[in-house]
Amino acid sequence: FVILTRKNPFPIYRTMMQPAVIAFGTASSGAALPTSIYCLEESEIDTRIANFVPPLGNTINVDGNALYEAVAVIFIAQLNNIHLSFAQIITI
């Protein structure tokens, strides 16, 4: 951030503290999304960027969680010597 913008990053960190507390408190990045967008717009970030980047990051985060859960189920089955059929893996 410092290299690209030549600005101090700490005001942005201070501004984004409220969405971070909401995200950790609710364990949901989706619950903090509206607050994140609002705080970014208040930080003089371009509105187009503030309305595009956080929803995109949230969607990528949700996809990552879904992939993690599927891999975790298969891994736990392998640890317990449960042989999954092709149909069961596809279902997972």
Sequence and secondary structure as in RCSB ss.txt:
>XXXX:A:sequence
FVILTRKNPFPIYRTMMQPAVIAFGTASSGAALPTSIYCLEESEIDTRIANFVPPLGNTINVDGNALYEAVAVIF
IAQLNNIHLSFAQIITI
>XXXX:A:secstr
 HHHH S SHHHHHHTHHHHHHHHHHT HHHHHHHHHHHHHHTT  HHHHHHHHHHHHHHHHHHHHHHHHHHHHH
HHHHTT    HHHHHH 
